[in-house]
Amino acid sequence: MSVAILPMSEQFGYSDSVKGLIASAFSLGYCIGLVPAGVASSSSSPKMVLGIGLVVWSLAQALTPAAAENSVLSLLLARVGMGIGEAAAIPSIQVIAANFVPQRFRSQFWGLLTASLSMGTIGAYTLTPPLVDSAGWQSAFFIYGGAGIAISALWFALGADEPKSRDACFPEACELEEEAEATRRVDATKPVDESGVAGAMERAMERVREVPWSDMAVSRPVWALAAAHSASNFFLYFALSWLPTYFAYQFNLSTAGAASASQLPFVAAAVASVSAGAICDRVLVGWAGLPLTRARKVMQGIACVGPGAAMVSLALLASGVAGLELNQNTAQAIFVGALACQSFSAAGFGCAAQDISRRYSSLLYGSTSAVSVVVGAFGQYFTGVILDLTDRDFSAMFYLTGAVELCGVLMFTAWWNSERTFE
């Protein structure tokens, strides 16, 4: 959408505020879906939650052109639907990862996962411009939606909630499965209707009632997760939604040129995501012997301070400070550094929920993400408002990003602790 919105704006005459509203509509849907996805993943099959979510967001993707042709409201609803579907991804993967991936490899796993997200963005920036040029912007939504449906079929056929046997699982995953089996044995002794949907719903509600909601609500580590994730999303959502537009506006680039200029920062993000996991697990914790709590704070510090400093630098250069002139190569290099640093969050808050709870990791991630998505969505919409008010000047948004990142790192550093808390 961040690429297709350029020709769509030309066709439909969208203002920057409307473009910001379209971007934030997806985030609103994502926020609506996060907590239900977290609860469903914790209390039922995360494989099914992920598969159904993939089907929903793929269908919404394919319906986007028809929605845009109808009205702005229809387009907003399609984007909300896509966000609701995509909200299933991370909470369900949190549970699956807790079952399959031991703690010593967890940062590396989330680094690889975050890298794959960046690679998806790179792929979209590479494939969308030629699709737009050859078959119109509508074709991109049809093709990506169809690909999602095909992938969901493979996932339903090949995916799994947990290792199929004890021989195939890591020790921690086996322990978690033993706990789950014990819970199932206890559930079997309760007077619950075991037949059909009613029995399944009753068992799910019983597990929801067992969640220590009040303890989570006042937990400093939980609020540390929310603060760090919010700061990260404020910058990341801007980059995902507005980076091609920034290059198009600032340097008068075409759709293809703006998409091309936006690729390299996400390449750097993918490389940094993988490196961050290895640095945290093997260097900080393994070689240097840092406690996991301190290692998480170091990684999250890089993830917040780097983008914040980069955005302030970009605003200063745009204002001509010290007689310096901002050009495309310099701006691209700054975004390369910013997104590379931001990706270190994969070994910061990204996998930290699994430190404090294996059982409720998806629920914790979903709940704290709901807060962070609201912050990110506000940033997406507010960017458009600022651009309309300032004749397309991004400086105010860059300064605001720096302030948000500073708040995020201060709160995470003060409140985070990796000790197991909720089981």
C-alpha positions as CSV (number, residue, x, y, z in Angstrom):
1,M,0.0,0.0,0.0
2,S,2.8,2.4,0.7
3,V,3.8,2.2,-3.0
4,A,0.4,1.8,-4.5
5,I,-0.9,4.8,-2.6
6,L,1.1,7.1,-4.9
7,P,-0.8,6.2,-8.1
8,M,-4.0,5.8,-6.1
9,S,-3.7,9.3,-4.8
10,E,-3.2,10.6,-8.4
11,Q,-6.4,8.8,-9.5
12,F,-8.6,9.6,-6.6
13,G,-7.2,12.9,-5.4
14,Y,-6.3,11.9,-1.9
15,S,-4.9,14.5,0.4
16,D,-2.0,13.6,2.7
17,S,-4.5,13.6,5.6
18,V,-6.6,11.0,3.8
19,K,-3.5,9.0,3.0
20,G,-2.6,9.0,6.7
21,L,-6.1,7.9,7.5
22,I,-5.9,5.0,5.1
23,A,-2.6,3.9,6.7
24,S,-3.9,4.2,10.2
25,A,-7.1,2.2,9.3
26,F,-5.0,-0.9,8.9
27,S,-3.4,-0.2,12.2
28,L,-6.8,0.3,13.8
29,G,-7.9,-3.1,12.6
30,Y,-4.6,-4.6,13.8
31,C,-5.3,-3.2,17.3
32,I,-8.9,-4.5,17.3
33,G,-7.6,-8.0,16.5
34,L,-4.6,-8.2,18.7
35,V,-6.1,-9.1,22.1
36,P,-8.7,-11.6,20.7
37,A,-5.8,-13.2,18.7
38,G,-3.7,-13.4,21.8
39,V,-6.5,-15.0,23.9
40,A,-7.4,-17.4,21.1
41,S,-3.7,-18.4,20.6
42,S,-3.2,-19.0,24.3
43,S,-6.5,-21.0,24.8
44,S,-6.9,-22.9,21.5
45,S,-4.9,-23.8,18.4
46,P,-2.3,-21.2,17.4
47,K,-1.9,-23.0,14.1
48,M,-5.6,-22.4,13.3
49,V,-5.5,-18.8,14.6
50,L,-2.6,-18.0,12.3
51,G,-4.2,-19.8,9.3
52,I,-7.6,-18.1,9.6
53,G,-5.9,-14.7,10.1
54,L,-3.9,-15.3,6.9
55,V,-7.1,-16.1,4.9
56,V,-8.8,-13.0,6.3
57,W,-6.0,-10.5,5.5
58,S,-5.5,-12.1,2.0
59,L,-9.2,-11.7,1.2
60,A,-9.2,-8.1,2.4
61,Q,-6.1,-7.5,0.3
62,A,-7.8,-8.8,-2.9
63,L,-10.9,-6.7,-2.2
64,T,-9.0,-3.5,-1.8
65,P,-9.3,-2.3,-5.4
66,A,-13.1,-2.7,-5.5
67,A,-13.3,-0.9,-2.2
68,A,-11.2,2.0,-3.4
69,E,-13.3,2.4,-6.5
70,N,-16.5,2.5,-4.4
71,S,-15.6,5.1,-1.7
72,V,-13.0,6.1,0.8
73,L,-15.1,4.6,3.6
74,S,-15.1,1.2,1.8
75,L,-11.4,1.4,1.4
76,L,-11.0,2.2,5.1
77,L,-13.1,-0.8,6.0
78,A,-11.1,-3.1,3.8
79,R,-7.9,-1.9,5.4
80,V,-9.4,-2.4,8.9
81,G,-10.3,-6.0,7.8
82,M,-6.8,-6.6,6.6
83,G,-5.4,-5.3,9.9
84,I,-7.7,-7.6,11.9
85,G,-6.5,-10.6,9.9
86,E,-2.8,-9.7,10.2
87,A,-3.2,-9.3,14.0
88,A,-3.3,-13.1,14.3
89,A,0.3,-13.5,13.1
90,I,2.6,-12.5,16.0
91,P,0.5,-13.7,19.0
92,S,0.1,-17.1,17.4
93,I,3.8,-17.3,16.5
94,Q,4.6,-16.4,20.1
95,V,2.9,-19.6,21.3
96,I,4.4,-21.7,18.5
97,A,7.9,-20.4,19.2
98,A,7.5,-21.0,22.9
99,N,6.7,-24.6,22.1
100,F,9.5,-25.1,19.5
101,V,12.3,-22.7,20.3
102,P,14.4,-22.9,23.6
103,Q,15.4,-19.8,25.4
104,R,19.0,-19.8,24.3
105,F,18.0,-19.5,20.6
106,R,15.0,-17.2,21.2
107,S,16.6,-13.9,20.2
108,Q,18.0,-15.5,17.1
109,F,14.6,-16.9,16.1
110,W,12.9,-13.5,16.5
111,G,15.8,-11.9,14.6
112,L,15.1,-14.2,11.7
113,L,11.4,-13.6,11.9
114,T,11.9,-9.8,12.0
115,A,14.3,-10.1,9.0
116,S,11.6,-12.0,7.1
117,L,9.2,-9.1,7.7
118,S,11.7,-6.7,6.2
119,M,12.3,-9.0,3.3
120,G,8.6,-9.0,2.6
121,T,8.7,-5.2,2.5
122,I,11.7,-5.3,0.1
123,G,9.8,-7.8,-2.1
124,A,6.8,-5.4,-2.2
125,Y,9.0,-2.5,-3.1
126,T,10.7,-4.5,-5.9
127,L,7.6,-6.2,-7.4
128,T,4.9,-3.5,-7.0
129,P,6.3,-0.8,-9.3
130,P,6.5,-3.1,-12.4
131,L,3.1,-4.5,-11.6
132,V,1.7,-1.0,-11.4
133,D,3.3,0.0,-14.7
134,S,2.3,-3.1,-16.6
135,A,-1.2,-3.9,-15.2
136,G,-2.3,-1.0,-13.0
137,W,-2.1,-0.6,-9.2
138,Q,-5.1,-3.0,-8.8
139,S,-3.0,-6.0,-10.0
140,A,-0.7,-5.8,-7.0
141,F,-3.5,-6.3,-4.6
142,F,-5.0,-9.2,-6.6
143,I,-1.6,-11.0,-6.8
144,Y,-0.6,-10.5,-3.2
145,G,-4.1,-11.6,-2.0
146,G,-4.0,-14.7,-4.1
147,A,-0.5,-15.6,-2.9
148,G,-1.7,-15.3,0.7
149,I,-4.5,-17.7,0.1
150,A,-2.1,-20.2,-1.4
151,I,0.3,-19.9,1.5
152,S,-2.6,-20.4,4.0
153,A,-3.4,-23.7,2.3
154,L,0.2,-24.9,2.8
155,W,0.1,-23.8,6.4
156,F,-3.1,-25.7,7.2
157,A,-1.5,-28.8,5.6
158,L,2.0,-28.6,7.1
159,G,1.8,-26.3,10.2
160,A,1.7,-27.6,13.8
161,D,1.0,-26.2,17.3
162,E,3.8,-28.1,19.0
163,P,6.3,-30.9,18.3
164,K,4.6,-34.2,17.5
165,S,6.7,-36.2,19.9
166,R,9.0,-35.7,22.9
167,D,12.0,-36.8,20.8
168,A,11.3,-33.9,18.4
169,C,11.1,-31.1,21.0
170,F,13.6,-29.1,23.0
171,P,13.6,-29.6,26.8
172,E,11.8,-26.4,27.5
173,A,9.1,-27.2,24.9
174,C,8.7,-30.6,26.5
175,E,8.2,-29.1,29.9
176,L,5.6,-26.7,28.5
177,E,3.8,-29.6,26.9
178,E,3.9,-31.6,30.1
179,E,2.3,-28.5,31.9
180,A,-0.4,-28.4,29.1
181,E,-1.0,-32.1,29.5
182,A,-1.4,-31.7,33.2
183,T,-3.9,-28.9,32.6
184,R,-5.8,-31.1,30.2
185,R,-6.0,-33.9,32.8
186,V,-7.4,-31.5,35.4
187,D,-9.9,-30.1,32.9
188,A,-11.0,-33.6,32.1
189,T,-12.2,-34.0,35.8
190,K,-14.3,-30.9,35.7
191,P,-18.0,-31.0,35.1
192,V,-17.8,-29.4,31.6
193,D,-19.9,-30.2,28.6
194,E,-17.3,-32.0,26.5
195,S,-19.4,-32.2,23.4
196,G,-19.2,-29.9,20.4
197,V,-18.7,-26.2,20.3
198,A,-20.2,-25.6,23.8
199,G,-17.5,-27.8,25.5
200,A,-14.7,-26.1,23.6
201,M,-16.0,-22.7,24.5
202,E,-16.3,-23.6,28.1
203,R,-12.7,-24.9,28.2
204,A,-11.5,-21.7,26.5
205,M,-13.4,-19.5,28.9
206,E,-12.0,-21.4,31.9
207,R,-8.4,-20.7,30.7
208,V,-9.3,-17.1,30.1
209,R,-10.5,-16.8,33.8
210,E,-7.2,-18.4,34.9
211,V,-5.2,-15.5,33.4
212,P,-3.7,-13.2,36.2
213,W,-5.2,-10.1,34.6
214,S,-4.8,-7.8,37.7
215,D,-1.2,-8.8,38.2
216,M,-0.4,-8.1,34.5
217,A,-2.1,-4.7,34.7
218,V,0.3,-3.4,37.4
219,S,3.4,-5.3,36.3
220,R,6.4,-2.9,35.6
221,P,7.9,-5.3,33.0
222,V,4.5,-5.4,31.1
223,W,4.4,-1.6,31.0
224,A,8.1,-1.6,29.9
225,L,7.1,-3.8,26.9
226,A,4.2,-1.5,26.1
227,A,6.5,1.6,26.2
228,A,9.3,0.1,24.1
229,H,6.9,-1.3,21.6
230,S,5.0,2.0,21.3
231,A,8.2,3.9,20.6
232,S,9.3,1.4,18.1
233,N,6.0,1.4,16.3
234,F,5.9,5.2,16.1
235,F,9.0,5.2,13.9
236,L,8.4,1.8,12.2
237,Y,4.9,2.6,11.1
238,F,6.1,5.9,9.7
239,A,8.7,4.1,7.7
240,L,6.4,1.4,6.4
241,S,3.6,3.9,5.4
242,W,5.4,7.0,4.4
243,L,9.0,6.3,3.3
244,P,8.2,6.1,-0.4
245,T,6.1,9.2,-0.1
246,Y,9.0,11.0,1.7
247,F,11.4,10.2,-1.2
248,A,8.8,11.2,-3.8
249,Y,8.0,14.5,-2.1
250,Q,11.5,15.5,-0.9
251,F,13.4,14.6,-4.1
252,N,10.7,14.6,-6.8
253,L,11.0,10.8,-7.5
254,S,8.6,8.7,-9.6
255,T,6.7,5.8,-8.0
256,A,9.4,3.4,-9.1
257,G,12.2,5.7,-8.0
258,A,10.7,6.2,-4.6
259,A,10.1,2.5,-4.1
260,S,13.7,1.8,-5.2
261,A,15.1,4.4,-2.8
262,S,13.1,2.8,0.1
263,Q,14.5,-0.7,-0.5
264,L,18.0,-0.3,1.0
265,P,16.9,0.8,4.5
266,F,14.8,-2.4,4.8
267,V,17.7,-4.5,3.5
268,A,19.8,-3.1,6.3
269,A,16.9,-3.8,8.7
270,A,16.8,-7.5,7.6
271,V,20.5,-7.9,8.1
272,A,20.5,-6.2,11.5
273,S,17.6,-8.3,12.7
274,V,19.5,-11.5,12.2
275,S,22.7,-9.9,13.7
276,A,20.8,-8.6,16.7
277,G,19.7,-12.1,17.8
278,A,23.2,-13.5,17.5
279,I,24.8,-10.5,19.2
280,C,22.3,-10.8,22.2
281,D,22.5,-14.6,22.6
282,R,26.1,-15.3,21.8
283,V,28.0,-12.1,22.6
284,L,26.2,-10.2,25.4
285,V,24.7,-13.2,27.2
286,G,27.1,-16.0,26.1
287,W,30.6,-14.4,25.8
288,A,30.2,-11.2,27.9
289,G,28.1,-13.0,30.5
290,L,25.6,-10.2,30.9
291,P,22.3,-11.1,32.7
292,L,19.5,-11.4,30.3
293,T,17.7,-8.4,31.7
294,R,20.7,-6.1,31.0
295,A,21.2,-7.6,27.5
296,R,17.6,-6.8,26.6
297,K,18.1,-3.3,27.8
298,V,21.2,-2.8,25.7
299,M,19.5,-4.1,22.6
300,Q,16.4,-2.0,23.1
301,G,18.6,1.0,23.8
302,I,20.1,0.7,20.4
303,A,16.7,0.2,18.9
304,C,15.3,3.4,20.3
305,V,18.3,5.8,20.5
306,G,19.4,5.0,16.9
307,P,16.2,5.9,15.1
308,G,15.5,8.9,17.4
309,A,19.0,10.4,16.7
310,A,18.7,9.7,13.0
311,M,15.3,11.5,12.7
312,V,16.5,14.5,14.6
313,S,19.6,14.6,12.3
314,L,17.4,14.4,9.2
315,A,15.3,17.3,10.4
316,L,18.4,19.4,11.2
317,L,19.9,18.7,7.8
318,A,16.6,19.6,6.1
319,S,16.7,23.0,7.8
320,G,20.2,23.7,6.5
321,V,21.9,23.7,9.8
322,A,25.6,24.6,9.6
323,G,25.2,25.3,5.9
324,L,24.8,21.6,5.1
325,E,22.5,20.5,2.3
326,L,20.3,17.3,2.4
327,N,20.5,15.2,-0.7
328,Q,18.9,11.8,-1.6
329,N,22.0,9.7,-0.8
330,T,22.4,11.3,2.6
331,A,18.7,10.8,3.5
332,Q,18.9,7.2,2.3
333,A,22.0,6.6,4.4
334,I,20.3,8.0,7.5
335,F,17.2,5.8,7.0
336,V,19.5,2.8,6.5
337,G,21.1,3.5,9.9
338,A,17.7,4.2,11.5
339,L,16.0,1.0,10.4
340,A,19.1,-1.1,11.1
341,C,19.1,0.2,14.7
342,Q,15.3,-0.2,15.0
343,S,15.7,-3.9,14.1
344,F,17.7,-4.5,17.3
345,S,14.3,-4.5,19.0
346,A,14.0,-8.1,17.8
347,A,16.3,-9.0,20.7
348,G,14.8,-6.3,22.9
349,F,11.1,-6.1,23.5
350,G,10.4,-8.4,20.5
351,C,11.0,-11.7,22.3
352,A,11.0,-10.4,25.9
353,A,7.4,-11.5,26.6
354,Q,8.7,-15.1,26.4
355,D,11.2,-14.3,29.1
356,I,8.6,-13.4,31.7
357,S,6.0,-16.0,30.6
358,R,5.9,-19.0,28.3
359,R,2.3,-19.8,28.9
360,Y,1.0,-16.2,28.4
361,S,3.6,-14.9,26.0
362,S,1.1,-14.4,23.1
363,L,-1.4,-12.8,25.4
364,L,1.2,-10.4,26.8
365,Y,2.5,-9.6,23.4
366,G,-1.0,-9.0,22.1
367,S,-2.1,-6.8,25.0
368,T,1.0,-4.6,25.0
369,S,0.9,-4.4,21.2
370,A,-2.6,-3.0,21.4
371,V,-1.2,0.0,23.2
372,S,1.7,0.3,20.8
373,V,-0.5,0.0,17.7
374,V,-2.6,2.9,18.8
375,V,0.5,5.0,19.2
376,G,1.8,3.9,15.7
377,A,-1.6,4.6,14.1
378,F,-1.7,8.0,15.6
379,G,1.8,8.7,14.1
380,Q,0.6,7.5,10.7
381,Y,-2.4,9.8,10.6
382,F,-0.7,12.7,12.3
383,T,2.1,12.6,9.6
384,G,-0.5,13.3,6.9
385,V,-2.0,16.1,8.9
386,I,1.4,17.7,9.4
387,L,2.2,17.4,5.7
388,D,-1.1,19.2,4.8
389,L,-0.4,22.0,7.3
390,T,3.3,22.5,6.5
391,D,3.3,22.2,2.7
392,R,4.8,18.7,2.9
393,D,7.6,19.4,5.4
394,F,8.5,16.3,7.4
395,S,10.7,18.1,10.0
396,A,8.0,18.3,12.8
397,M,7.3,14.6,12.5
398,F,11.1,13.8,12.7
399,Y,11.5,15.9,15.9
400,L,8.4,14.2,17.5
401,T,9.8,10.8,16.6
402,G,13.0,11.6,18.4
403,A,11.1,12.6,21.6
404,V,8.9,9.5,21.5
405,E,12.0,7.2,21.1
406,L,13.7,8.9,24.1
407,C,10.6,8.3,26.3
408,G,10.5,4.7,25.2
409,V,14.1,3.8,26.0
410,L,13.9,5.6,29.4
411,M,10.8,3.6,30.5
412,F,12.1,0.3,29.2
413,T,15.5,0.8,31.0
414,A,13.7,1.7,34.3
415,W,11.1,-1.0,34.3
416,W,12.3,-4.1,32.5
417,N,13.2,-7.3,34.3
418,S,13.5,-10.7,32.5
419,E,12.7,-12.8,35.5
420,R,9.9,-15.4,34.9
421,T,6.8,-13.8,36.4
422,F,3.6,-15.3,35.0
423,E,3.0,-19.1,34.7
